[in-house]
């Protein structure tokens, strides 16, 4: 850690002014927190288990900063109700127990805003753009990030654009791999608490070797060296960055394995008692501070690499099928049906040009295109009108695949309603069975593999209050959606080109 990002100020200030649960502030029982309290790196990420002291650290850090500087701080929570509970139950008691802070709090003091001298500490829910955008800041904190509306995060980050301090922290119990705090942690330098084995000198992240790092010997359960199983004293460790080259973002991994708050015996007992996916997920998320997929992420790296075919990516003349996921960028998938009923993708592309869709449809002899109707419905309908009978605008709605028309008279266009979960299940199943192949090479192919790997299921409330499984929204999975639309196109297109009166002769080719 560079000296410019290290200070003893917070520890000294907290020791003099903070009382927690009727006792003076101390880290004597929690040596793993000492470096964290000294670290003032501008951007910090904490992938954490429950109850490891990181939320308290951010409260104290915020109060220290507000007391010793003139700043604006915004503490973001998933919802406004979370804000009320946090402000009343966590922040207010710390302020009321401190003579210094009681004296410094003047004027406004409510659940949404506390004024300390000339500094302001705001508490906000990540619910709407108006509240997220309403205040500029010098320091923003995202707590329980994985439970929040992540679409609002970038708007919130804009609050510190003009600050000379521009600090940012993210902290959360993780959920699924590659999502929320896990994605942020993997983009950081990834600090792990390492304990050197006194017998074999092994020094490895305990979380990455669970459950081999915990053993029961002669009736006593201990944290042990994952290699030789010698008992370890987790208090005698040090923070080491796994990827120091990613030093712009400081990341910390915290689990109950290093915190010592929950006994090794209880950890082992709870792990052995985790018999179903829900309990396993809670254990990995809340006890180990690790993301957990289980059966909720259907396509792993082995499945995805097996999807790669033998042919390079190149444009081909039809008959073919196209799927388009629509946003500010259009993600396109074009493929053919083989004589064995398999699907061979030969082209993947991301573009901002709607004219490019016209080019591909005509030059590749596309029999059927399925394009996301939203959010640019007018442009999608114009594409459909330009290629009568060959372009369907698509909606993820309804419980079955159903074709129809939208609009009246000359402005009517073909449409298709798609059951999102059912269609993505079909895409995943066919990819897993090797019935869909991707071309070799190219950045678009690598990006498509990443997007497919982000497909994941989540539980949510369905009709009648029952819990249903569906694919998560709001992820960067655009090529996965383009592939899904293309697969739908193969299902609803006419069997022969002649049925639509499309001539494949004389089509121009790309160079």
Secondary structure, 3 states (H helix, E strand, C coil): CCHHHECCHHHHHHHHHCEECCEECCCCCCHHHHHHHHECCCEEEEEECCCCCHHHHHHHHHHHHHHHCCCEEEEEECCHHHHHHHHHHHHHHHHHCCHHHHHHEEEEECCCEEEECCEEEEEEECCCHHHHHCCCCCEEEEECHHHCCHHHHHHHHHHHCCCCCCEEEEEECCCCCCCCHHHHHHCCCCEEEECCCCCCCCCCEHHHHCCCCEEEECCEEEEECCCCCCECCCCCCEEEECCHHHCCCEEEEECHHHHCCCCHHHHHHHHHCCCCHHHHHHHHHHHCCCCCCHHHCCCCHHHHHHCEEEEECCCCCCCEEEEEECCCCEEEEEEEECCCCCEEEEEEEEECCCHHHHHHHHHCCEEEEEEECCCCHHHHHHHHHHCCCCEEEEEECCCCCEEEEECCHHHCEEEEEECHHHHHHHHHHHHHCCCEEEEECCHHHHHHHHHHHCCCEEEEECHHHCEEEEECCCCCCHHHHHHHHHHHHHHHCCCCHHHHCCCCCCCCCCC
